[in-house]
């Protein structure tokens, strides 16, 4: 139950960070908000076109990752989680869907944003323990 709550919390934080970024981006595009009203890191992300701060500095898709891990946690809740049981099929199939849709999303972002390739080099798809301990690298 604690794992489920942890993943739910992290997914919520990642979704909120993404929501706030898209609000800033939208307000800037509509000229409702000017760069002078933003923090330097926010300006850099808006100019870049994608979020690279917060949880997004540790993983390129923290919300998708936690959503997927929530479903694996559901499988663990059944206590009959074994390959002789059907309970693993849902999380496994959702993982395949997650993997495919995320790769597709990354190809769109790579084509749309010039600096996304640099972001992909610096920020892992899934966060590693080493990256979490070391801390995020800033994009220029």
Buried (B, 14 or more C-beta within 10 A) or exposed (E): EEEBEBBBEBBEBBBEBBEEBEEBBEBBEEEEBEEEEBEEBBBBBBEBEBBBBBBBBBBBBBBBBBBBBBBBBBBEEEEEBEEEEEBBEEBBEBBEEBEEEBEEEBEEBEEEBEBBEBBBEBBEBEBEEEBEEEEBEEBE
